[in-house]
Amino acid sequence: MNKNIGIIGCGWLGLPLAEELHKIGHSISGTTTSEEKMALLKSKGIQPFKISISEDGINGPILEFLSTLSILIINIPPGLRGKGPKESYIEKIKLLYDAIIKTEIKQVIFASSTAVYGEADGTVTEKTKPAPNTASGVQLLECENLLLNDEHLETTIIRFGGLIGPERHPITMLSGRENLKGGNAPINLIHLDDCIGIIKSIIHHNHWNTILNAVYPQHPTKKEYYTKEALKRGIAPPHYESENFKTYKSISTHSPFLINNYDFLTSIN
């Protein structure tokens, strides 16, 4: 059944996701903070809305955007890397939440991150208690709980691993670097195509009120994987220091939904 779906944040993930959902027959509305991008969204069959959210307020027709939706996908990253957050991500999501509860929206997908697990060791699943140790992880976890604790919403949280895909791969920054640590750590990555596939399947199978770790099921070491990726691209591989055995975080899933649908996980290349 075709649905009215809104995507907050039509960027690297949100735009191709919107295109794919439109292609399979859903009615898609999407937000951008850029006037120039409005025409691009419209050309791809997406109803565009210019909306920006800060900790001080929402600028743009947020209620008009939300009013016709049955499903909302929240895809705005915290942007908290560096020395510290420039503004509160929690306050931004609270403002958005206050707008959501004024509408008829019942189903929400929130794009989160495995950063909520912090520096956990060994195999980490959805049953592992989050222990974030970064500003990004702390604020993402609080935003997850804000949505999950509302019994009037059916919220699915997707905790994505490291995102890779077109024009986005860590090897471009790691190439040629020396004396890197953590070469024996497993990679916890997921490809853009798989992110889209997971969201499509959640909507198709009505897989609500749950938390999913979204990471490719194979976990070669960083040294093995990034060396291979560098050689494939004809660039200098990174060099990792030798290290004694250490247990690192390996993200997995206990979700029957995702385990049973690994066929749509395509590649980490």
C-alpha atoms as one frame of an Amber mdcrd trajectory, in Angstrom:
protein
   0.000   0.000   0.000   1.383   3.392  -1.000   2.007   5.762   1.892   2.672
   9.446   2.489   6.231   9.566   3.775   8.245  12.562   4.906  12.017  12.759
   5.205  13.606  15.372   7.437  17.010  15.922   5.863  17.436  15.148   2.151
  21.212  14.890   2.112  23.671  12.075   1.353  21.257   9.394   2.584  17.941
  11.206   2.566  17.879  12.230  -1.096  18.563   8.804  -2.679  16.208   7.272
  -0.099  13.483   9.706  -1.156  14.091   8.879  -4.815  13.862   5.137  -4.193
  10.684   5.390  -2.098   9.117   7.590  -4.781  10.150   5.091  -7.465   8.232
   2.262  -5.761   5.065   4.329  -5.522   5.071   6.210  -2.226   4.231   9.922
  -2.022   7.333  11.650  -0.687   7.853  15.029   0.949  11.342  16.131   1.908
  13.054  18.989   3.685  16.153  20.934   2.808  17.792  23.989   4.301  18.891
  25.189   0.856  16.784  27.287  -1.486  18.835  25.982  -4.426  17.961  22.370
  -3.585  14.206  22.960  -3.676  14.102  22.688  -7.472  16.246  19.539  -7.407
  13.859  17.788  -5.023  10.857  18.801  -7.109  12.508  17.510 -10.300  12.821
  14.095  -8.677   9.146  13.896  -7.743   9.664  14.947  -4.125   7.450  17.643
  -2.591  10.066  20.104  -1.267   9.929  22.103   1.945  12.581  24.569   3.059
  12.880  23.962   6.788  15.759  24.451   9.198  15.836  23.354  12.817  18.040
  24.909  15.488  17.938  24.761  19.270  16.192  28.138  19.194  13.321  27.192
  16.904  12.107  25.792  13.605  12.250  28.051  10.579   9.831  27.068   7.837
   6.381  25.471   7.386   6.957  22.475   9.652   3.278  21.778  10.419   2.354
  22.031   6.738   5.114  19.511   5.984   4.033  17.100   8.726   0.273  17.423
   8.321  -0.239  14.974   5.440   2.243  12.290   6.524   1.653   8.794   7.830
   5.363   8.035   8.279   8.192  10.410   9.233  11.869   9.580   8.742  14.176
  11.735  10.880  17.573  11.877   9.241  19.450  14.830  10.678  22.882  14.036
  12.178  24.016  15.609  15.443  27.041  17.288  13.859  28.886  17.167  17.170
  32.387  16.216  16.071  35.351  18.342  16.947  35.916  20.193  20.198  32.283
  20.085  21.240  28.697  20.714  20.172  27.898  24.156  18.807  24.247  23.705
  19.732  22.069  21.164  21.487  20.922  18.355  19.207  18.534  17.268  21.950
  16.777  20.641  21.915  16.434  20.446  18.126  14.778  17.028  18.272  12.551
  18.127  21.153  11.284  21.001  19.020  10.615  18.600  16.171   8.899  16.178
  18.563   6.642  18.967  19.837   5.551  19.560  16.244   5.055  15.846  15.511
   2.640  15.341  18.401   0.404  18.089  17.031  -0.225  15.996  13.920  -1.682
  12.597  13.012   1.736  10.972  12.468   1.896   7.581  14.192   5.037   5.971
  12.751   8.579   7.326  12.987  11.966   6.068  11.838  14.875   7.719  13.639
  18.349   7.438  12.133  20.726   6.954  15.061  24.225   5.529  15.383  26.191
   2.733  17.023  27.969   5.583  18.831  25.403   5.040  21.602  27.372   1.915
  22.628  30.539   3.886  23.341  33.680   1.781  23.785  31.956  -1.517  24.540
  34.147  -4.587  23.991  33.275  -7.791  22.165  30.057  -8.514  20.315  27.482
  -5.752  20.700  23.803  -6.350  19.908  20.584  -4.445  20.497  20.451  -6.127
  23.906  23.739  -4.491  24.944  23.164  -1.595  27.326  24.181   1.691  25.674
  27.080   3.508  27.334  27.913   6.478  25.099  31.180   8.276  25.739  30.903
  11.089  23.183  28.642  14.127  22.955  27.114  12.680  19.807  26.340   9.319
  21.408  24.916  10.848  24.584  22.553  13.143  22.720  21.474  10.509  20.206
  20.540   8.141  23.046  18.445  10.795  24.776  16.646  11.536  21.515  16.003
   7.828  20.960  14.397   7.598  24.389  12.282  10.697  23.820  10.638   9.034
  20.822  10.516   5.490  22.192   8.861   6.590  25.434   5.873   8.096  23.623
   3.292   5.284  23.635   1.282   7.085  20.953   4.108   6.725  18.434   5.349
   3.565  16.759   9.055   4.337  16.596  11.803   2.283  15.022  15.379   3.262
  15.834  18.094   2.367  13.327  21.581   2.450  14.838  23.733   2.717  11.721
  27.391   1.749  11.659  29.899   3.803   9.699  28.272   4.977   6.471  30.009
   4.336   3.171  28.977   4.712  -0.446  29.401   7.034  -3.427  31.975   9.730
  -2.659  32.133   8.608   0.960  34.700   6.093   2.161  37.180   6.275   5.070
  40.078   5.070   2.904  40.208   8.455   1.195  41.278   9.986   4.521  43.351
   7.026   5.732  45.427   6.547   2.578  49.157   6.825   3.265  48.813   7.604
   6.958  51.450   6.115   9.248  51.454   4.519  12.714  47.709   4.192  13.045
  46.323   2.343  16.051  43.569  -0.257  16.138  44.513  -2.242  13.069  43.083
  -5.408  14.612  39.740  -3.769  15.334  36.833  -5.070  13.221  35.131  -2.716
  10.830  31.511  -1.831  11.566  30.347  -0.315   8.299  27.217  -0.215   6.176
  26.734   0.786   2.557  24.285   3.463   1.436  22.376   0.914  -0.656  21.882
  -1.242   2.435  20.671   1.714   4.509  18.014   2.335   1.882  17.147  -1.363
   1.666  16.648  -1.623   5.421  14.362   1.411   5.555  12.329   0.150   2.600
  11.899  -3.221   4.328  10.882  -1.654   7.650   8.122   0.232   5.864   7.073
  -2.731   3.707   6.955  -5.201   6.622   5.556  -2.674   9.159   8.458  -3.384
  11.489   7.740  -0.794  14.170   8.469  -0.311  17.881  11.956  -1.751  17.753
  15.669  -0.987  17.712  17.924  -2.268  14.931  21.693  -2.325  14.627  22.356
  -1.733  10.941  25.853  -3.008  10.161  27.113  -5.340   7.459  27.455  -8.842
   8.979  31.087  -9.370   7.938  33.799  -7.757  10.088  37.321  -7.987   8.659
  39.977  -6.065  10.574  40.640  -2.449   9.720  44.147  -3.331   8.561  42.866
  -6.062   6.245  39.920  -4.120   4.882  41.511  -0.715   4.339  44.630  -2.219
   2.792  42.425  -4.072   0.306  40.379  -0.953  -0.432  43.513   1.141  -1.010
  45.012  -1.384  -3.421  41.703  -1.638  -5.271  41.777   2.124  -5.822  45.473
   2.298  -6.653  46.312   4.523  -3.683  48.745   4.140  -0.799  47.422   1.885
   1.974  47.511   3.086   5.588  50.108   1.689   7.974  49.015   0.297  11.333
  51.216  -0.166  14.385  51.757  -3.666  15.710  49.720  -4.318  18.837  49.079
  -6.992  21.411  45.753  -8.795  21.372  42.886  -6.606  22.425  39.115  -7.089
  22.315  37.322  -4.538  20.186  33.690  -3.653  19.563  31.987  -5.748  16.891
  28.438  -4.650  16.101  25.930  -7.400  15.392  22.155  -7.780  15.533  19.742
  -9.970  17.453  16.791  -8.675  15.432  15.006 -11.562  13.657  13.805  -8.992
  11.117  17.293  -8.003  10.028  18.780 -11.494  10.333  16.025 -12.881   8.130
  16.506 -10.105   5.580  20.292 -10.150   5.180  19.645 -10.883   1.517  19.202
  -7.156   0.920  22.587  -6.345   2.453  24.662  -6.008  -0.675  28.226  -4.898
  -0.118  30.683  -2.977   2.005  32.808  -2.051  -1.017
